[in-house]
Amino acid sequence: MGALKPKTYNLRPKSGQAALSLVFLTGGIIVLIGLSLAFLAISFINSSFGFQSANKALAVASAGVNDALIQLARNKSFSGSYCVPSPCGPGNSSTTVSQNTPSPGLVTIESQASSFTSRRRIKAIVSISSTTTQVNLISWDLVPIPQGGGGCPPDCPGI
């Protein structure tokens, strides 16, 4: 009997490398698209949350000024600082009423509120009739809070 002749097989080793490269490239693109969508979703949620937080702080600061107007309607010589708790969750308004500022016969009301990362300050000037308890609103302004200044209002007891 004769010797067996070896048979050679051509396995084309390069085709497996190309397939592996294609799998890695496709996987990388899918991961990149997924991360981009996740980043966009988180950014959208954060901007919506910030908008809600800013509006809540403004509403609570307005509530502080409105409460001070009621206090002045009941007692025209009312002055001092006090805290108005927020009716809608965490947050409060630190309200200050100053008589005879900026001029005699006028009352200045300043209310600052915070909600999470947002802070808002409102300054209102009113005049009070000397014969009646009628309170006339002269100005209502949203006052800018300096970056890193102004401090947050203190927590109200009992909240």
ChimeraX attribute file (.defattr): number of C-alpha atoms within 10 A of each C-alpha:
attribute: neighborCount
match mode: 1-to-1
recipient: residues
	/A:1	3
	/A:2	4
	/A:3	5
	/A:4	6
	/A:5	6
	/A:6	6
	/A:7	5
	/A:8	6
	/A:9	6
	/A:10	5
	/A:11	8
	/A:12	8
	/A:13	8
	/A:14	8
	/A:15	9
	/A:16	11
	/A:17	11
	/A:18	10
	/A:19	11
	/A:20	11
	/A:21	11
	/A:22	12
	/A:23	11
	/A:24	11
	/A:25	12
	/A:26	12
	/A:27	12
	/A:28	12
	/A:29	11
	/A:30	12
	/A:31	12
	/A:32	12
	/A:33	12
	/A:34	12
	/A:35	12
	/A:36	12
	/A:37	12
	/A:38	12
	/A:39	12
	/A:40	12
	/A:41	11
	/A:42	12
	/A:43	12
	/A:44	12
	/A:45	12
	/A:46	12
	/A:47	11
	/A:48	11
	/A:49	14
	/A:50	16
	/A:51	12
	/A:52	14
	/A:53	18
	/A:54	18
	/A:55	16
	/A:56	23
	/A:57	25
	/A:58	24
	/A:59	16
	/A:60	28
	/A:61	30
	/A:62	25
	/A:63	21
	/A:64	28
	/A:65	27
	/A:66	15
	/A:67	15
	/A:68	26
	/A:69	21
	/A:70	13
	/A:71	15
	/A:72	21
	/A:73	17
	/A:74	13
	/A:75	11
	/A:76	20
	/A:77	14
	/A:78	15
	/A:79	17
	/A:80	11
	/A:81	13
	/A:82	16
	/A:83	19
	/A:84	21
	/A:85	21
	/A:86	22
	/A:87	10
	/A:88	10
	/A:89	10
	/A:90	12
	/A:91	23
	/A:92	28
	/A:93	32
	/A:94	25
	/A:95	26
	/A:96	19
	/A:97	24
	/A:98	17
	/A:99	19
	/A:100	13
	/A:101	14
	/A:102	11
	/A:103	9
	/A:104	9
	/A:105	13
	/A:106	19
	/A:107	25
	/A:108	22
	/A:109	25
	/A:110	25
	/A:111	32
	/A:112	29
	/A:113	31
	/A:114	26
	/A:115	23
	/A:116	13
	/A:117	11
	/A:118	17
	/A:119	23
	/A:120	24
	/A:121	24
	/A:122	21
	/A:123	19
	/A:124	22
	/A:125	19
	/A:126	20
	/A:127	20
	/A:128	18
	/A:129	13
	/A:130	10
	/A:131	6
	/A:132	9
	/A:133	13
	/A:134	14
	/A:135	18
	/A:136	14
	/A:137	14
	/A:138	12
	/A:139	11
	/A:140	15
	/A:141	11
	/A:142	16
	/A:143	14
	/A:144	11
	/A:145	14
	/A:146	8
	/A:147	7
	/A:148	6
	/A:149	7
	/A:150	12
	/A:151	12
	/A:152	17
	/A:153	17
	/A:154	14
	/A:155	15
	/A:156	15
	/A:157	7
	/A:158	5
	/A:159	10
